[in-house]
Amino acid sequence: MRRLPKRFSRTLGILLITALAACDWFVHQPRHWQQSLAQKIPVPLADWIMLAGNATADTTDALGLTGTDAAATLATALATNRLACAGLPKRLPGCPAPDDIVVLNKTGFVTGYSPSLRHPVWVAYQARPVYGAPLPPRPSSFKPDPAARNSPQHKDYSKSGYDRGHMAPNLAIATRYGASAQEQTFLTSNICPQRPGLNQGPWCNLEFRISELWPACYGTVWVITGAIVTPNDRRLPSGVNIPTAFYQIVVAQSDKKIRAFAVYMPQSIRRRAYARATLVSIDEIERLSGFDFLSDLPDDTEKTVEAFTPTRLWPVGLTGALKILSEHFRTYD
């Protein structure tokens, strides 16, 4: 078999690198601009550009070479002993979620549970830096929460086509608060129906970064996860509401600098989708969910971090980038 001439191989390599760099640049542009241009080119080409761009950007962002964050400066640093950053979610006028939400305080997280939906509407938790903390054995099943009225049974999800999706994740809570707290994450007051592609894919990938990477880089990380519910949502045969989509709002501070981002993940998202492709503004999540977030921040700071749509997930350095790459292709346990 004849080998390609060195000049041709070199030219091909340069063209490939240039194409990947162009795709990387493309996915860092405003979302509306991306969508407008994508409509003007063949669908297969647009799909390839997005796939190649997000795959490349996932690494260049992690290395800190590309992308921008939503950030602001605080006059006074946030207290790190609070499970919820800058206040619990507050209902806005026209909120589509039912008004029966009950706040349940757990070890390491707080749940806003709806008895009529039979799942949490939002959950707030904190991931502080830890090093070498063991992960207790995973509980074999999920249990109803005695403190949550109408909390589902484990079997209520069986053969439904939906995973029992954690809102406060097993990994982040168990490694910081121990086995007892881990068991509380396996109460069904902390669980929502999630399609396997979502739960085992970008949702899990983001939970890994929150638990294993970002606290070491940025200190305490606060998270609000939640379900987007609508009047047209279907239900499992057991009566558990099936949310249309889910979100995560992630906040950290370095000294008096606060940074934040939000992601929006529909049930239909693909298993190998990149979490960075789901970035939206916190204002957008407020509009979709009907809740006000980070309301205890000073008004100017809140407006700054909520209005801006970041173009990357937070950098973690070379070692972290390699871990992210490995995690993206890991088989879900």
N, C-alpha and C positions, 0 to 999 in steps of 0.2 A: 504494500500500500504506500503510495507516494505521500511524503510529508509536505505540508503547506509551506511555501517560501516564507522566510523569516519576515520579509517586508510586509507580506500579506497578513501574516499572523499579528504583527505589530499594529498594522492599520486596523484590523478587526478588533483588537483589544482596545485601541483608542476610541473607536466608534462605540463599542459597548459601554465603556466607562462614561463617555460623553452622554449616551442615551440615558444611563442610570442617573447621572447628575441632573439631566434635564427633567426626568421624572420626579426626582427628589425635590427639585425646585418647584415643580408644578403642584405637588401635594401640600406645599407650605403657603400657597396663595389662598386668598379668601375663598370660602366654600362656594359662594354664589358665582364667583368668576370661574372656578373649576367646572361647575355644572353647566354654565353657559357655553364654555369652550367645548366641553365633552359632547354637547348636542350637535356640534358642527363637524364632528369626525366620526368615522365608522365605529360602531359599538365595540367590536372586538379590539380595536386599537385603543379606545378609551378605557376599556377594562384592563388591558395590558399596562397602560400607563399608570393607572391607579394601583394595580397590584405591585408593579415594579417600584413605583414611587414610595408606597407605604412600607414595603419590605426594606428598601434602602434607608428611608428616613427613620425607621424604627431604630436602626443602628446609629446613624449620624446624630439623631436627637439624643440618644442615650450617651453618646460620647461628648455631647455639648457642642457639636460643630454646627448645628442648624437649629432653627426654631426659636420661638419667643414665648415667654410666660406672661400670665396675668399676675401682676405684682403691684404692691403699694407699700408705703412706709407708715408704720404706726407710731403714734406719739408715745404709747406705753405698750410694752410687750404683752401678749396674751398670757393668761395664767394657764400653765400646762397641767394642772390637776383636774381639769374639767373634761368629762367624757364628750360633751357636745361643744364644738367650737362656736363661740359667739351666739349662743342661744339655740333652743330647739326650733324646729320648723313651725311657722305660724300660718294658719289658714288665711287665704286671701278671698275677697269677694268672688263668687262664682266658682269656687274650688270644686272640681268634679268628684273628689273623694267624699265618702259619707262623713257625717259629723259625729259618729259614734266612737271616734278614736280614743283609746285608753292608753295612757303612758305607763309602761312597765319598766321598772328599774332592775337591771340585771347586773351581774358582776362583769364590768368592763364594757357594757353597752346599755343603751336605752332604746326601747321599742315603742313605736306608735302603732298599736294593734287595733284592727277593726273587726269586731265580732260579726258584722254583717258580710264583710268580704271574706272572713276567715283566714286572713293573712295580715302581716304588717304593711302599713302604708309607707312608713319610713323607719329607719334604724340609724342611730348615731353611735359611733364608737371611736376609740382612740388607740393608736399603735405607737407606743413609745419605743425607744431604742432598747434592744436586748441583744445579747451575744451568747450563742451556744445554748439557748434554752431548748430543752427537749420537747418534742411533740407527743403528748400522751396518746395511747391507742385510741383509734377512732371508735366511737360508740356504734353498736351494731344496728340501731334503729332510732327513729325519731319518736318523741312522746308528746302527748298533749300537755299544754301548760295549765297547771291548776289555777293560775292567776288570770287566765285568759278565757273568757266565756266563748263557747262555741269553737274552741281550739281543735283543729282536725286530729284524727288518728293517723298513724303511719300508713295504714291500708287505704286511706282516702285518696292517696296519690298513685296507688299501685295500678299498673297496666293502663295508665292514662296517657302515656306518651310525653309526660313532663317530668323533669327532675324535681327533686325537693331542693330548691335553691336557697342556700344560706344568704341572709342579708348581712348580719354580723358574721364574718367568716370564721370557720373552725380554726384555720392556721393562725391568724392574727390574735385571736382571743386565747386559744389554748397555750400558745408559747409565752404569753405574758401574764396570764392569770391562773393557769393550771387546769387540772382535770375537772374540778367542780364547775368552773366557768365554762369549760368546753361543753359539758353536758347541757348547760343552759342554751348554748347555740343550737343544740339538737332538739330543743322544744319547738313545736310547730308554730308557736307565736313568732318565731324568727325565720319562717320558711315561706317562700312563694313558689308557685308553679313556674318553672323556666324550661324552655326548650333545651334539649341536650347540647345543641350547637352553641347556644348562648352560655349556658352554665359551665360547660366544659372547655369553652374557647376563650374569647376575649374577656369575659367576666372573671374567669379564673386567673387569667394572665395578669389582669389589673390587681386582683387580690394578692398575687404573689409579689408584685412590686411594692404594694402598700406594706405588707408584712415583712418582707425579707430585704428590701433594698433601700427604700426612701428614708426610713427612720435613721439609718446609719449615716445618711448623707445630709439630712435636713432636720433631724431632731424629731420631736413628737409630731405625728401626723394624725389629723382629725378627718373623719370620713362620715358623710351622710349618704346612705343608700336608700333607694326607694322605688316604689312601683308607680307607673303611670296608669291610672285607671280611667275608663270612659263608660258612659251609659250603655255602650254597645258591646261591652266585654262579654265573652262567653264564660261558662263555668264548667268545672269538672263534674262528672256524674254525682260526686259526693257533695256538690254545692260550693266548692272552693272557687272563688273568682280567679279568672286567668287574666293578669294584667296585659295591656297592650305592649308595654315596653318597661325598661328599667333605667335608672340613672345612678351615678355616683358623683358626689361632690367631694373633692379632696383638698385639704388646706394644710399648710405648714408655715412655720416662721423661722427665720434665721435672724437672731437679735431682734430688731424692730421691723424687719422686712417680712411681709406676709405675701405668700403666693398661693394661688388657688386655680383649680380647673374643674370642669364638669364633663361627663360623657353621657351620651344617650344611646342606649342599645335596645333595638326592637327585638321582639321574640324571633323574628325571621333571620337574624344575623347569622352569618356562616361561621362554622367551627374555626376556620383558619383566618378569620378576619382580624385585622390589626386594631387594637384598642385605640391607637392614636387617630384612626380614621373616624372615630365616633365623638371627637371633641366638639363641644358646643359651649356657648356662654352660659353662665349661671342664670342670667336673665331669661334665657330660653327655657331652662328647666323650670324656673318659677312660673312661666307662662303655661307650660304644658301640665305641670303638677298641681298648680293652684296653691302653692305654699311659698312663703317668704323665708329665705335662708340668710344666715349670718346677720340677723337684724340687730345684734348687740354691737356690731362694729360701728365706728364713727361713720356718719353718712357719706363723707367724701371717699373714705377708704372702701366702704361697701359698694358704692357706685363704680369705682375704678375697677375692682377685681371682678364684679359681676357682669359688667358690660362688655368686657374684652373677651374674645375667643382666642385662646392660646393656639399655637401651631405645633406644639410638641408636648409629649409627656416629659417629666423631669429627668435631666441627665443623671447618670450613675457611674460614669467612668468606664474604663475598658473591662475590668472584671465584671462589673454589673451588666455591661452590654452583652458579654458572653453568656452570662446566666439567663438573660432575657431571651437570647436566641435559643438556648437549650430548652427553656421553659415553653417557648412557642410551639416546639415540635414534640413536647413530652406527651406520652400517652396518659390520658386522664385515669386516675386511680378510682 
